[in-house]
């Protein structure tokens, strides 16, 4: 068993409002997680390679205060999410040949 494995987990929105931040612009492998901190329920939107890695991460950190998780409303492919469009290349302007004055 490889004990040096660290999962790739990204927390996209920490302590967010699920009604506002859980939208279709998120990647489809993002999850809405909720847990208790000082008897207050907090929500995160996070993504990982596998849902089990995300569950393990939150359960290890919050243990009995971890309440649950569900898949977000995201519809964007993870490799297309948060990628900026490339800048269009600038066209070179041709100089006109100067004609001799007559």
LUMTINU-332123 format. One record per residue (C-alpha): x, y, z; residue number from 1; residue in one letter. Coordinates in pm, 1 decimal. Example, Ala and Ser with C-alpha at 12.3 -4.5 7.8 and 13.67 -1.06 7.14 Angstrom:
2
+----------+----------+----------+-----+----+
|       c1 |       c2 |       c3 |   i | aa |
+----------+----------+----------+-----+----+
|   1230.0 |   -450.0 |    780.0 |   1 |  a |
|   1367.0 |   -106.0 |    714.0 |   2 |  s |
+----------+----------+----------+-----+----+
//
This chain:
102
+----------+----------+----------+-----+----+
|       c1 |       c2 |       c3 |   i | aa |
+----------+----------+----------+-----+----+
|      0.0 |      0.0 |      0.0 |   1 |  x |
|    132.5 |    341.2 |    -97.8 |   2 |  x |
|    125.4 |    558.7 |    212.9 |   3 |  x |
|    272.6 |    862.1 |     34.8 |   4 |  x |
|    -38.0 |    923.6 |   -178.8 |   5 |  x |
|   -195.7 |   1265.4 |   -131.8 |   6 |  x |
|   -531.2 |   1323.2 |   -299.8 |   7 |  x |
|   -581.0 |   1619.5 |   -528.8 |   8 |  x |
|   -853.5 |   1819.4 |   -352.6 |   9 |  x |
|   -949.4 |   2175.5 |   -443.3 |  10 |  x |
|  -1182.7 |   2377.9 |   -224.6 |  11 |  x |
|  -1356.8 |   2612.3 |   -467.0 |  12 |  x |
|  -1577.2 |   2804.6 |   -220.2 |  13 |  x |
|  -1524.1 |   2784.7 |    152.7 |  14 |  x |
|  -1799.1 |   2880.1 |    398.5 |  15 |  x |
|  -2033.6 |   2968.6 |    112.4 |  16 |  x |
|  -2407.3 |   3005.1 |     71.2 |  17 |  x |
|  -2534.0 |   2696.7 |   -110.3 |  18 |  x |
|  -2822.6 |   2878.7 |   -279.2 |  19 |  x |
|  -2596.1 |   3139.5 |   -438.6 |  20 |  x |
|  -2270.2 |   2955.8 |   -508.5 |  21 |  x |
|  -2403.9 |   2616.5 |   -619.3 |  22 |  x |
|  -2473.2 |   2688.3 |   -987.0 |  23 |  x |
|  -2429.8 |   2532.9 |  -1330.9 |  24 |  x |
|  -2099.8 |   2714.5 |  -1397.8 |  25 |  x |
|  -1914.4 |   2473.7 |  -1166.6 |  26 |  x |
|  -1743.1 |   2154.7 |  -1287.9 |  27 |  x |
|  -1958.8 |   1845.3 |  -1271.4 |  28 |  x |
|  -1718.1 |   1669.2 |  -1033.4 |  29 |  x |
|  -1764.1 |   1938.0 |   -764.1 |  30 |  x |
|  -1947.5 |   1850.0 |   -442.5 |  31 |  x |
|  -2137.3 |   2057.6 |   -190.5 |  32 |  x |
|  -2029.1 |   1949.6 |    158.5 |  33 |  x |
|  -2167.2 |   2060.1 |    492.5 |  34 |  x |
|  -2035.9 |   2025.2 |    845.1 |  35 |  x |
|  -2070.2 |   2181.4 |   1190.6 |  36 |  x |
|  -1823.2 |   2420.9 |   1347.2 |  37 |  x |
|  -1923.0 |   2551.2 |   1693.1 |  38 |  x |
|  -2283.7 |   2434.4 |   1634.8 |  39 |  x |
|  -2307.4 |   2639.4 |   1313.3 |  40 |  x |
|  -2352.2 |   2455.5 |    983.6 |  41 |  x |
|  -2097.9 |   2562.8 |    721.3 |  42 |  x |
|  -2095.1 |   2476.5 |    351.5 |  43 |  x |
|  -1804.1 |   2422.2 |    112.6 |  44 |  x |
|  -1789.9 |   2349.2 |   -256.3 |  45 |  x |
|  -1492.2 |   2128.7 |   -332.7 |  46 |  x |
|  -1372.2 |   1898.0 |   -606.8 |  47 |  x |
|  -1149.6 |   1592.9 |   -611.8 |  48 |  x |
|  -1061.3 |   1306.8 |   -843.1 |  49 |  x |
|  -1296.5 |   1074.9 |   -655.6 |  50 |  x |
|  -1586.7 |   1142.8 |   -421.1 |  51 |  x |
|  -1436.2 |    899.4 |   -170.3 |  52 |  x |
|  -1119.3 |   1112.2 |   -146.6 |  53 |  x |
|  -1330.1 |   1416.5 |    -71.2 |  54 |  x |
|  -1530.1 |   1227.8 |    190.3 |  55 |  x |
|  -1209.7 |   1100.4 |    355.7 |  56 |  x |
|  -1064.1 |   1451.9 |    364.1 |  57 |  x |
|  -1368.2 |   1607.3 |    532.3 |  58 |  x |
|  -1427.5 |   1314.3 |    767.1 |  59 |  x |
|  -1063.3 |   1319.9 |    877.8 |  60 |  x |
|  -1082.7 |   1694.4 |    949.2 |  61 |  x |
|  -1429.2 |   1722.9 |   1105.5 |  62 |  x |
|  -1502.6 |   1362.9 |   1215.9 |  63 |  x |
|  -1841.3 |   1349.0 |   1390.1 |  64 |  x |
|  -1924.0 |   1707.7 |   1288.8 |  65 |  x |
|  -1924.7 |   1613.5 |    919.7 |  66 |  x |
|  -2288.5 |   1601.9 |    810.8 |  67 |  x |
|  -2293.7 |   1515.2 |    441.9 |  68 |  x |
|  -2215.7 |   1590.3 |     81.1 |  69 |  x |
|  -2395.3 |   1591.8 |   -251.5 |  70 |  x |
|  -2297.3 |   1654.3 |   -609.7 |  71 |  x |
|  -2317.9 |   2016.2 |   -715.8 |  72 |  x |
|  -2533.4 |   2150.4 |   -996.7 |  73 |  x |
|  -2224.1 |   2196.5 |  -1213.8 |  74 |  x |
|  -2242.5 |   2114.6 |  -1584.4 |  75 |  x |
|  -1896.3 |   2212.4 |  -1709.6 |  76 |  x |
|  -1630.3 |   1954.4 |  -1790.2 |  77 |  x |
|  -1348.6 |   1977.4 |  -1533.2 |  78 |  x |
|  -1081.0 |   2026.4 |  -1798.5 |  79 |  x |
|  -1279.3 |   2317.5 |  -1948.6 |  80 |  x |
|  -1363.5 |   2484.3 |  -1618.6 |  81 |  x |
|  -1183.4 |   2804.2 |  -1522.2 |  82 |  x |
|   -978.9 |   2814.0 |  -1843.8 |  83 |  x |
|   -939.8 |   3148.2 |  -2012.9 |  84 |  x |
|   -980.0 |   3172.5 |  -2387.0 |  85 |  x |
|   -651.9 |   3231.9 |  -2566.9 |  86 |  x |
|   -584.3 |   3583.9 |  -2684.9 |  87 |  x |
|   -633.3 |   3627.7 |  -3059.1 |  88 |  x |
|   -309.5 |   3668.7 |  -3246.4 |  89 |  x |
|   -235.6 |   4014.7 |  -3371.1 |  90 |  x |
|   -210.7 |   4041.8 |  -3742.4 |  91 |  x |
|     97.3 |   4199.7 |  -3883.7 |  92 |  x |
|     24.5 |   4510.1 |  -4081.7 |  93 |  x |
|    184.2 |   4528.9 |  -4419.0 |  94 |  x |
|    352.9 |   4846.7 |  -4509.7 |  95 |  x |
|    265.5 |   4990.1 |  -4841.2 |  96 |  x |
|    547.9 |   5037.5 |  -5077.7 |  97 |  x |
|    601.9 |   5401.2 |  -5130.3 |  98 |  x |
|    565.9 |   5501.5 |  -5490.4 |  99 |  x |
|    802.8 |   5764.7 |  -5623.8 | 100 |  x |
|    640.3 |   6102.2 |  -5669.8 | 101 |  x |
|    614.8 |   6213.9 |  -6027.0 | 102 |  x |
+----------+----------+----------+-----+----+
//
